[in-house]
């Protein structure tokens, strides 16, 4: 209903995709050992924002890992 061809959601989709790609690259660079302060300076964000992004990534990764360890499978029906 809200995501048709002429909707605002479809107009912002490329922008959202680009920002998500940038976020993934940022986290990947952190995981490869780059320093938070230098990376934040390069991309133009505060260290606080960088750490929040990393925290969110850690939380989602941890939740997925914990779910897998507990035997939850998103493909199973109830």
C-alpha positions in Angstrom: 0.0 0.0 0.0 2.7 2.5 1.0 5.6 1.1 -1.1 4.2 1.4 -4.6 6.2 2.9 -7.5 5.2 6.5 -6.8 5.4 6.4 -3.0 7.8 8.2 -0.8 9.3 4.9 0.3 10.3 4.0 -3.2 11.8 7.4 -3.7 14.1 7.0 -0.6 15.0 3.4 -1.2 18.3 4.2 -3.1 19.3 6.6 -0.4 18.6 4.1 2.4 20.4 1.3 0.5 23.5 3.6 0.1 23.5 4.5 3.8 23.2 0.8 4.8 26.1 0.0 2.4 28.2 2.7 4.1 27.3 1.4 7.5 28.3 -2.2 6.6 31.7 -0.9 5.2 32.3 1.1 8.3 31.7 -1.9 10.6 33.8 -4.1 8.3 36.7 -1.6 8.5 36.4 -1.6 12.3 36.5 -5.4 12.4 39.6 -5.4 10.3 41.4 -3.3 13.0 41.1 0.3 11.9 40.9 2.8 14.8 37.5 4.2 15.7 38.7 7.8 16.0 40.5 7.9 12.6 37.6 6.1 10.8 35.0 8.5 12.3 37.1 11.5 11.2 37.3 10.1 7.7 33.6 9.5 7.3 32.6 12.7 9.1 30.8 11.4 12.2 31.4 11.8 15.9 33.0 8.9 17.8 29.9 8.7 19.8 27.9 8.0 16.7 30.5 5.5 15.5 30.3 3.6 18.8 26.5 3.6 18.7 26.7 2.1 15.2 29.1 -0.6 16.4 27.0 -1.3 19.5 23.9 -1.8 17.3 25.9 -4.1 15.0 27.2 -6.1 18.0 23.7 -6.4 19.5 22.1 -7.7 16.2 25.0 -10.1 15.6 24.8 -11.3 19.2 21.1 -11.8 19.0 21.4 -13.8 15.8 24.2 -16.0 17.3 22.2 -16.5 20.5 19.1 -17.4 18.5 21.1 -20.0 16.5 22.6 -21.5 19.7 19.1 -21.9 21.2 17.9 -23.7 18.1 15.6 -21.1 16.7 15.1 -21.2 13.0 13.3 -18.4 11.2 12.3 -20.9 8.4 10.3 -23.1 10.8 6.6 -22.4 11.1 4.8 -22.4 14.4 
